[in-house]
Amino acid sequence: MDERYYLYDETVDAKVRFVSFMGHNERFDLAIIQTDRYYGKYLVLNLLSDRFAIIGEDDLKEPGYLEHAFQLSDENAKELREFLYEIV
């Protein structure tokens, strides 16, 4: 077997928050991970859809970002965006 070439292999401390809430049309089960990586942004995983994104306040302001990253309708993305503004 060829030798593996690692770009990095580190263990870091992380703060993880698990949140489940029901929007008007969709349930959100999220794992929100905060570490010293990603320039202060959060790693947000939607456990129901197997989709994730690295999100900061600038990303929440970018039109279509959540809709694309989580494959959400405009209405569902608005609900997720409103929640994420509370924690970011």
N, CA, C and O atoms as CSV, one atom per row, in Angstrom:
chain,resi,resn,atom,element,x,y,z
A,1,MET,N,N,0.847,-1.183,0.000
A,1,MET,CA,C,0.000,0.000,0.000
A,1,MET,C,C,0.886,1.237,0.000
A,1,MET,O,O,1.889,1.295,0.711
A,2,ASP,N,N,0.506,2.223,-0.804
A,2,ASP,CA,C,1.254,3.477,-0.833
A,2,ASP,C,C,1.106,4.213,0.487
A,2,ASP,O,O,0.131,4.035,1.216
A,3,GLU,N,N,2.088,5.035,0.770
A,3,GLU,CA,C,2.054,5.826,1.985
A,3,GLU,C,C,0.984,6.910,1.863
A,3,GLU,O,O,0.871,7.567,0.828
A,4,ARG,N,N,0.208,7.090,2.919
A,4,ARG,CA,C,-0.871,8.086,2.921
A,4,ARG,C,C,-0.277,9.471,3.136
A,4,ARG,O,O,0.602,9.651,3.979
A,5,TYR,N,N,-0.757,10.448,2.374
A,5,TYR,CA,C,-0.307,11.827,2.484
A,5,TYR,C,C,-1.395,12.653,3.173
A,5,TYR,O,O,-2.418,12.969,2.565
A,6,TYR,N,N,-1.172,13.000,4.438
A,6,TYR,CA,C,-2.150,13.764,5.213
A,6,TYR,C,C,-1.953,15.259,4.986
A,6,TYR,O,O,-0.825,15.752,4.998
A,7,LEU,N,N,-3.039,15.965,4.784
A,7,LEU,CA,C,-2.984,17.420,4.786
A,7,LEU,C,C,-2.992,17.932,6.216
A,7,LEU,O,O,-2.284,18.882,6.549
A,8,TYR,N,N,-3.793,17.299,7.055
A,8,TYR,CA,C,-3.736,17.504,8.495
A,8,TYR,C,C,-4.464,16.358,9.172
A,8,TYR,O,O,-5.306,15.695,8.567
A,9,ASP,N,N,-4.132,16.134,10.424
A,9,ASP,CA,C,-4.754,15.095,11.242
A,9,ASP,C,C,-4.657,15.580,12.673
A,9,ASP,O,O,-3.677,15.310,13.368
A,10,GLU,N,N,-5.679,16.297,13.109
A,10,GLU,CA,C,-5.651,16.927,14.420
A,10,GLU,C,C,-6.911,16.567,15.206
A,10,GLU,O,O,-7.958,16.280,14.625
A,11,THR,N,N,-6.796,16.586,16.506
A,11,THR,CA,C,-7.936,16.432,17.391
A,11,THR,C,C,-8.135,17.764,18.092
A,11,THR,O,O,-7.192,18.334,18.641
A,12,VAL,N,N,-9.372,18.260,18.071
A,12,VAL,CA,C,-9.659,19.562,18.674
A,12,VAL,C,C,-10.826,19.428,19.645
A,12,VAL,O,O,-11.637,18.508,19.538
A,13,ASP,N,N,-10.899,20.350,20.583
A,13,ASP,CA,C,-12.047,20.436,21.462
A,13,ASP,C,C,-13.163,21.147,20.711
A,13,ASP,O,O,-12.918,22.091,19.960
A,14,ALA,N,N,-14.378,20.691,20.919
A,14,ALA,CA,C,-15.517,21.293,20.227
A,14,ALA,C,C,-16.693,21.411,21.190
A,14,ALA,O,O,-16.846,20.620,22.121
A,15,LYS,N,N,-17.507,22.412,20.937
A,15,LYS,CA,C,-18.760,22.584,21.653
A,15,LYS,C,C,-19.857,22.188,20.673
A,15,LYS,O,O,-19.939,22.746,19.578
A,16,VAL,N,N,-20.700,21.233,21.054
A,16,VAL,CA,C,-21.741,20.724,20.161
A,16,VAL,C,C,-23.096,20.955,20.809
A,16,VAL,O,O,-23.317,20.639,21.979
A,17,ARG,N,N,-23.996,21.517,20.009
A,17,ARG,CA,C,-25.366,21.747,20.467
A,17,ARG,C,C,-26.301,20.981,19.538
A,17,ARG,O,O,-26.209,21.106,18.317
A,18,PHE,N,N,-27.190,20.196,20.111
A,18,PHE,CA,C,-28.194,19.476,19.339
A,18,PHE,C,C,-29.536,20.177,19.544
A,18,PHE,O,O,-29.980,20.375,20.675
A,19,VAL,N,N,-30.165,20.544,18.447
A,19,VAL,CA,C,-31.424,21.290,18.504
A,19,VAL,C,C,-32.419,20.644,17.557
A,19,VAL,O,O,-32.080,20.301,16.424
A,20,SER,N,N,-33.645,20.480,18.025
A,20,SER,CA,C,-34.722,19.995,17.178
A,20,SER,C,C,-35.881,20.970,17.327
A,20,SER,O,O,-36.303,21.280,18.441
A,21,PHE,N,N,-36.393,21.453,16.195
A,21,PHE,CA,C,-37.572,22.307,16.251
A,21,PHE,C,C,-38.410,22.087,15.007
A,21,PHE,O,O,-37.926,21.647,13.964
A,22,MET,N,N,-39.681,22.409,15.158
A,22,MET,CA,C,-40.632,22.227,14.067
A,22,MET,C,C,-40.966,23.589,13.494
A,22,MET,O,O,-41.438,24.476,14.205
A,23,GLY,N,N,-40.717,23.749,12.200
A,23,GLY,CA,C,-41.139,24.945,11.506
A,23,GLY,C,C,-42.572,24.770,11.040
A,23,GLY,O,O,-43.246,23.823,11.445
A,24,HIS,N,N,-43.047,25.675,10.191
A,24,HIS,CA,C,-44.409,25.570,9.683
A,24,HIS,C,C,-44.589,24.346,8.797
A,24,HIS,O,O,-45.647,23.716,8.805
A,25,ASN,N,N,-43.548,24.007,8.027
A,25,ASN,CA,C,-43.668,22.903,7.066
A,25,ASN,C,C,-42.664,21.782,7.265
A,25,ASN,O,O,-42.829,20.696,6.711
A,26,GLU,N,N,-41.627,22.032,8.048
A,26,GLU,CA,C,-40.532,21.069,8.111
A,26,GLU,C,C,-39.949,21.014,9.518
A,26,GLU,O,O,-39.898,22.015,10.232
A,27,ARG,N,N,-39.515,19.825,9.890
A,27,ARG,CA,C,-38.817,19.634,11.153
A,27,ARG,C,C,-37.320,19.774,10.895
A,27,ARG,O,O,-36.808,19.320,9.871
A,28,PHE,N,N,-36.633,20.405,11.830
A,28,PHE,CA,C,-35.187,20.563,11.746
A,28,PHE,C,C,-34.549,19.854,12.933
A,28,PHE,O,O,-34.862,20.165,14.082
A,29,ASP,N,N,-33.673,18.920,12.670
A,29,ASP,CA,C,-32.846,18.271,13.694
A,29,ASP,C,C,-31.414,18.637,13.349
A,29,ASP,O,O,-30.857,18.144,12.368
A,30,LEU,N,N,-30.825,19.500,14.154
A,30,LEU,CA,C,-29.524,20.070,13.839
A,30,LEU,C,C,-28.473,19.703,14.870
A,30,LEU,O,O,-28.764,19.582,16.060
A,31,ALA,N,N,-27.263,19.529,14.403
A,31,ALA,CA,C,-26.080,19.468,15.254
A,31,ALA,C,C,-25.264,20.700,14.874
A,31,ALA,O,O,-24.899,20.877,13.712
A,32,ILE,N,N,-24.985,21.541,15.853
A,32,ILE,CA,C,-24.264,22.790,15.613
A,32,ILE,C,C,-22.936,22.691,16.344
A,32,ILE,O,O,-22.895,22.605,17.571
A,33,ILE,N,N,-21.866,22.705,15.590
A,33,ILE,CA,C,-20.536,22.449,16.129
A,33,ILE,C,C,-19.713,23.729,16.070
A,33,ILE,O,O,-19.610,24.376,15.027
A,34,GLN,N,N,-19.132,24.078,17.210
A,34,GLN,CA,C,-18.275,25.261,17.296
A,34,GLN,C,C,-16.878,24.827,17.723
A,34,GLN,O,O,-16.700,24.187,18.759
A,35,THR,N,N,-15.892,25.186,16.908
A,35,THR,CA,C,-14.490,24.905,17.231
A,35,THR,C,C,-13.673,26.155,16.950
A,35,THR,O,O,-14.220,27.201,16.601
A,36,ASP,N,N,-12.367,26.041,17.104
A,36,ASP,CA,C,-11.508,27.175,16.769
A,36,ASP,C,C,-11.147,27.184,15.278
A,36,ASP,O,O,-10.329,27.994,14.841
A,37,ARG,N,N,-11.743,26.304,14.521
A,37,ARG,CA,C,-11.541,26.256,13.071
A,37,ARG,C,C,-12.605,27.088,12.366
A,37,ARG,O,O,-13.526,27.597,13.005
A,38,TYR,N,N,-12.480,27.222,11.090
A,38,TYR,CA,C,-13.475,27.870,10.226
A,38,TYR,C,C,-13.676,29.350,10.552
A,38,TYR,O,O,-14.752,29.899,10.315
A,39,TYR,N,N,-12.658,29.984,11.087
A,39,TYR,CA,C,-12.665,31.437,11.287
A,39,TYR,C,C,-13.871,31.912,12.102
A,39,TYR,O,O,-14.467,32.943,11.791
A,40,GLY,N,N,-14.222,31.165,13.133
A,40,GLY,CA,C,-15.323,31.554,14.006
A,40,GLY,C,C,-16.695,31.158,13.506
A,40,GLY,O,O,-17.697,31.470,14.150
A,41,LYS,N,N,-16.767,30.483,12.382
A,41,LYS,CA,C,-18.055,30.043,11.857
A,41,LYS,C,C,-18.447,28.717,12.497
A,41,LYS,O,O,-17.638,28.063,13.154
A,42,TYR,N,N,-19.693,28.338,12.295
A,42,TYR,CA,C,-20.232,27.118,12.866
A,42,TYR,C,C,-20.403,26.067,11.773
A,42,TYR,O,O,-20.713,26.390,10.626
A,43,LEU,N,N,-20.200,24.826,12.141
A,43,LEU,CA,C,-20.495,23.711,11.256
A,43,LEU,C,C,-21.897,23.248,11.631
A,43,LEU,O,O,-22.114,22.734,12.728
A,44,VAL,N,N,-22.851,23.430,10.715
A,44,VAL,CA,C,-24.254,23.113,10.985
A,44,VAL,C,C,-24.645,21.896,10.159
A,44,VAL,O,O,-24.570,21.914,8.931
A,45,LEU,N,N,-25.061,20.842,10.848
A,45,LEU,CA,C,-25.469,19.607,10.188
A,45,LEU,C,C,-26.958,19.409,10.374
A,45,LEU,O,O,-27.462,19.471,11.495
A,46,ASN,N,N,-27.671,19.169,9.270
A,46,ASN,CA,C,-29.070,18.800,9.346
A,46,ASN,C,C,-29.108,17.276,9.359
A,46,ASN,O,O,-28.849,16.638,8.338
A,47,LEU,N,N,-29.423,16.703,10.487
A,47,LEU,CA,C,-29.346,15.259,10.665
A,47,LEU,C,C,-30.425,14.507,9.890
A,47,LEU,O,O,-30.281,13.311,9.635
A,48,LEU,N,N,-31.497,15.190,9.515
A,48,LEU,CA,C,-32.564,14.526,8.764
A,48,LEU,C,C,-32.269,14.439,7.276
A,48,LEU,O,O,-32.694,13.496,6.609
A,49,SER,N,N,-31.545,15.418,6.754
A,49,SER,CA,C,-31.302,15.441,5.305
A,49,SER,C,C,-29.871,15.068,4.934
A,49,SER,O,O,-29.540,14.988,3.751
A,50,ASP,N,N,-29.021,14.840,5.932
A,50,ASP,CA,C,-27.608,14.511,5.682
A,50,ASP,C,C,-26.902,15.625,4.910
A,50,ASP,O,O,-26.037,15.347,4.079
A,51,ARG,N,N,-27.260,16.880,5.175
A,51,ARG,CA,C,-26.612,18.015,4.528
A,51,ARG,C,C,-25.986,18.875,5.615
A,51,ARG,O,O,-26.446,18.892,6.757
A,52,PHE,N,N,-24.932,19.584,5.244
A,52,PHE,CA,C,-24.266,20.442,6.218
A,52,PHE,C,C,-23.664,21.646,5.517
A,52,PHE,O,O,-23.507,21.665,4.296
A,53,ALA,N,N,-23.330,22.655,6.321
A,53,ALA,CA,C,-22.686,23.852,5.789
A,53,ALA,C,C,-21.892,24.513,6.906
A,53,ALA,O,O,-22.202,24.359,8.087
A,54,ILE,N,N,-20.882,25.239,6.518
A,54,ILE,CA,C,-20.119,26.080,7.441
A,54,ILE,C,C,-20.760,27.457,7.357
A,54,ILE,O,O,-20.808,28.066,6.288
A,55,ILE,N,N,-21.255,27.944,8.499
A,55,ILE,CA,C,-22.100,29.126,8.478
A,55,ILE,C,C,-21.637,30.169,9.481
A,55,ILE,O,O,-21.393,29.879,10.653
A,56,GLY,N,N,-21.525,31.384,8.984
A,56,GLY,CA,C,-21.292,32.560,9.801
A,56,GLY,C,C,-22.340,33.596,9.449
A,56,GLY,O,O,-23.186,33.365,8.585
A,57,GLU,N,N,-22.285,34.726,10.112
A,57,GLU,CA,C,-23.278,35.767,9.865
A,57,GLU,C,C,-23.268,36.218,8.404
A,57,GLU,O,O,-24.321,36.499,7.833
A,58,ASP,N,N,-22.088,36.287,7.805
A,58,ASP,CA,C,-22.005,36.697,6.399
A,58,ASP,C,C,-22.725,35.717,5.477
A,58,ASP,O,O,-23.315,36.127,4.477
A,59,ASP,N,N,-22.681,34.434,5.803
A,59,ASP,CA,C,-23.359,33.426,4.992
A,59,ASP,C,C,-24.876,33.546,5.107
A,59,ASP,O,O,-25.595,33.313,4.136
A,60,LEU,N,N,-25.364,33.909,6.298
A,60,LEU,CA,C,-26.799,34.062,6.482
A,60,LEU,C,C,-27.342,35.233,5.665
A,60,LEU,O,O,-28.509,35.236,5.273
A,61,LYS,N,N,-26.502,36.212,5.416
A,61,LYS,CA,C,-26.918,37.377,4.630
A,61,LYS,C,C,-26.844,37.125,3.123
A,61,LYS,O,O,-27.418,37.882,2.341
A,62,GLU,N,N,-26.149,36.076,2.717
A,62,GLU,CA,C,-25.982,35.793,1.291
A,62,GLU,C,C,-27.246,35.149,0.727
A,62,GLU,O,O,-27.647,34.074,1.173
A,63,PRO,N,N,-27.875,35.801,-0.250
A,63,PRO,CA,C,-29.113,35.256,-0.819
A,63,PRO,C,C,-28.898,33.862,-1.419
A,63,PRO,O,O,-27.953,33.630,-2.173
A,64,GLY,N,N,-29.799,32.950,-1.063
A,64,GLY,CA,C,-29.774,31.610,-1.634
A,64,GLY,C,C,-28.804,30.635,-0.997
A,64,GLY,O,O,-28.778,29.465,-1.378
A,65,TYR,N,N,-27.998,31.086,-0.029
A,65,TYR,CA,C,-26.985,30.202,0.555
A,65,TYR,C,C,-27.616,29.013,1.282
A,65,TYR,O,O,-27.277,27.863,1.002
A,66,LEU,N,N,-28.525,29.283,2.204
A,66,LEU,CA,C,-29.155,28.179,2.942
A,66,LEU,C,C,-30.044,27.337,2.042
A,66,LEU,O,O,-30.112,26.118,2.193
A,67,GLU,N,N,-30.724,27.988,1.108
A,67,GLU,CA,C,-31.577,27.254,0.194
A,67,GLU,C,C,-30.765,26.220,-0.583
A,67,GLU,O,O,-31.197,25.081,-0.756
A,68,HIS,N,N,-29.595,26.626,-1.045
A,68,HIS,CA,C,-28.735,25.717,-1.807
A,68,HIS,C,C,-28.073,24.673,-0.901
A,68,HIS,O,O,-28.109,23.478,-1.196
A,69,ALA,N,N,-27.474,25.125,0.192
A,69,ALA,CA,C,-26.709,24.217,1.051
A,69,ALA,C,C,-27.576,23.109,1.645
A,69,ALA,O,O,-27.147,21.959,1.739
A,70,PHE,N,N,-28.800,23.463,2.045
A,70,PHE,CA,C,-29.666,22.487,2.703
A,70,PHE,C,C,-30.828,22.030,1.813
A,70,PHE,O,O,-31.703,21.291,2.266
A,71,GLN,N,N,-30.836,22.471,0.542
A,71,GLN,CA,C,-31.894,22.102,-0.399
A,71,GLN,C,C,-33.278,22.388,0.197
A,71,GLN,O,O,-34.124,21.501,0.303
A,72,LEU,N,N,-33.482,23.668,0.585
A,72,LEU,CA,C,-34.719,24.092,1.225
A,72,LEU,C,C,-35.493,25.049,0.340
A,72,LEU,O,O,-34.924,25.743,-0.502
A,73,SER,N,N,-36.796,25.074,0.545
A,73,SER,CA,C,-37.622,26.087,-0.109
A,73,SER,C,C,-37.308,27.443,0.528
A,73,SER,O,O,-36.683,27.504,1.587
A,74,ASP,N,N,-37.734,28.509,-0.108
A,74,ASP,CA,C,-37.500,29.841,0.439
A,74,ASP,C,C,-38.104,29.991,1.832
A,74,ASP,O,O,-37.488,30.569,2.728
A,75,GLU,N,N,-39.316,29.465,2.004
A,75,GLU,CA,C,-40.010,29.578,3.296
A,75,GLU,C,C,-39.283,28.809,4.391
A,75,GLU,O,O,-39.105,29.325,5.495
A,76,ASN,N,N,-38.863,27.580,4.098
A,76,ASN,CA,C,-38.163,26.778,5.102
A,76,ASN,C,C,-36.788,27.353,5.405
A,76,ASN,O,O,-36.343,27.326,6.552
A,77,ALA,N,N,-36.116,27.869,4.394
A,77,ALA,CA,C,-34.812,28.490,4.610
A,77,ALA,C,C,-34.953,29.735,5.477
A,77,ALA,O,O,-34.082,30.021,6.298
A,78,LYS,N,N,-36.036,30.473,5.302
A,78,LYS,CA,C,-36.274,31.664,6.131
A,78,LYS,C,C,-36.392,31.272,7.600
A,78,LYS,O,O,-35.838,31.949,8.465
A,79,GLU,N,N,-37.109,30.184,7.891
A,79,GLU,CA,C,-37.249,29.728,9.275
A,79,GLU,C,C,-35.905,29.299,9.853
A,79,GLU,O,O,-35.587,29.631,10.995
A,80,LEU,N,N,-35.120,28.570,9.079
A,80,LEU,CA,C,-33.802,28.155,9.542
A,80,LEU,C,C,-32.908,29.369,9.746
A,80,LEU,O,O,-32.188,29.448,10.741
A,81,ARG,N,N,-32.946,30.312,8.817
A,81,ARG,CA,C,-32.140,31.527,8.909
A,81,ARG,C,C,-32.470,32.309,10.183
A,81,ARG,O,O,-31.568,32.770,10.883
A,82,GLU,N,N,-33.753,32.454,10.477
A,82,GLU,CA,C,-34.166,33.174,11.680
A,82,GLU,C,C,-33.624,32.495,12.938
A,82,GLU,O,O,-33.181,33.171,13.868
A,83,PHE,N,N,-33.659,31.175,12.968
A,83,PHE,CA,C,-33.092,30.459,14.116
A,83,PHE,C,C,-31.586,30.652,14.205
A,83,PHE,O,O,-31.056,30.934,15.280
A,84,LEU,N,N,-30.897,30.502,13.088
A,84,LEU,CA,C,-29.435,30.594,13.103
A,84,LEU,C,C,-28.954,31.995,13.467
A,84,LEU,O,O,-27.894,32.130,14.079
A,85,TYR,N,N,-29.693,33.035,13.113
A,85,TYR,CA,C,-29.325,34.392,13.524
A,85,TYR,C,C,-29.273,34.516,15.047
A,85,TYR,O,O,-28.517,35.333,15.573
A,86,GLU,N,N,-30.069,33.715,15.762
A,86,GLU,CA,C,-30.076,33.752,17.217
A,86,GLU,C,C,-28.791,33.206,17.824
A,86,GLU,O,O,-28.427,33.575,18.941
A,87,ILE,N,N,-28.095,32.324,17.092
A,87,ILE,CA,C,-26.918,31.690,17.687
A,87,ILE,C,C,-25.600,32.125,17.065
A,87,ILE,O,O,-24.543,31.961,17.674
A,88,VAL,N,N,-25.653,32.679,15.858
A,88,VAL,CA,C,-24.412,33.062,15.169
A,88,VAL,C,C,-24.012,34.467,15.560
A,88,VAL,O,O,-22.994,34.973,15.087
